[in-house]
Amino acid sequence: MLLVLCALLLSSLLQHSSASVSSIYDVLKAHGLPMGLLPKGVKEFRFDEGGRFEVHLDQACNAKFESELHYDLNVSGTISYGQIGALSGISAQELFLWFPVKEIRVDIPSSGIIYFDVGVVFKQFSLSLFETPPDCTAVRSEDLGGFHDGAVMIAELSSSSKSKSEVLEHQIVQE
Ligand SMILES: *[C@@H]1O[C@H](CO)[C@@H](O)[C@H](O)[C@H]1NC(C)=O
């Protein structure tokens, strides 16, 4: 009986706390981040006290800002004030390649600039581009060829460029 009461109490508490955060866009706003970082079409989201969030979209899709951003079906990361770290599920297009965005940061106090850490460089955009959640166009899986190339390319750039040149040398020696 006590257990049932506890469970009831707990579930009403949980319902109450989840009601106070009505959308992931509110979570972004509450952390000094622009709502337009995530596109329309959020099906469900989770956000815990440690700042970990998980967003499930209707579909994998692309949204156009100054360059194009790709959103996977699932996007996750850690939100703190003015920053999203450990990001997974968002890629930015650069020179026809897709680079996974690892971190997003805005200046506090605001300078009107938002930074995307894409591994090799920080891309800078105007914050005003991200004021409202953008429409996001569904992408078919065959359109993602370039996306995978970009991900592979960045892996080669950051970790195995040395071993690759060794392989190349090896091939040259064999010839
Ligand atoms: C997205 O998340 C859902 C729920 O956690 C999971 O079932 C699904 O496999 C994930 N999809 C991808 C493509 O990672």
The ligand as an SDF file (V2000), in Angstrom:
LIG
                    3D

 14 14  0  0  0  0  0  0  0  0999 V2000
   16.6430    6.6080  -32.7830 C   0  0  0  0  0  0  0  0  0  0  0  0
   16.1950    6.4390  -31.4720 O   0  0  0  0  0  0  0  0  0  0  0  0
   15.1930    5.4420  -31.3440 C   0  0  0  0  0  0  0  0  0  0  0  0
   14.6710    5.4700  -29.9300 C   0  0  0  0  0  0  0  0  0  0  0  0
   15.7180    5.4950  -28.9740 O   0  0  0  0  0  0  0  0  0  0  0  0
   15.8160    4.0950  -31.7140 C   0  0  0  0  0  0  0  0  0  0  0  0
   14.8540    3.0900  -31.5990 O   0  0  0  0  0  0  0  0  0  0  0  0
   16.3090    4.1730  -33.1400 C   0  0  0  0  0  0  0  0  0  0  0  0
   16.9680    2.9850  -33.4670 O   0  0  0  0  0  0  0  0  0  0  0  0
   17.2490    5.3420  -33.3350 C   0  0  0  0  0  0  0  0  0  0  0  0
   17.5190    5.4800  -34.7550 N   0  0  0  0  0  0  0  0  0  0  0  0
   18.7390    5.6960  -35.2510 C   0  0  0  0  0  0  0  0  0  0  0  0
   18.8220    5.8110  -36.7450 C   0  0  0  0  0  0  0  0  0  0  0  0
   19.7280    5.8070  -34.5470 O   0  0  0  0  0  0  0  0  0  0  0  0
  1  2  1  0
  1 10  1  0
  2  3  1  0
  3  4  1  0
  3  6  1  0
  4  5  1  0
  6  7  1  0
  6  8  1  0
  8  9  1  0
  8 10  1  0
 10 11  1  0
 11 12  1  0
 12 13  1  0
 12 14  2  0
M  END
$$$$
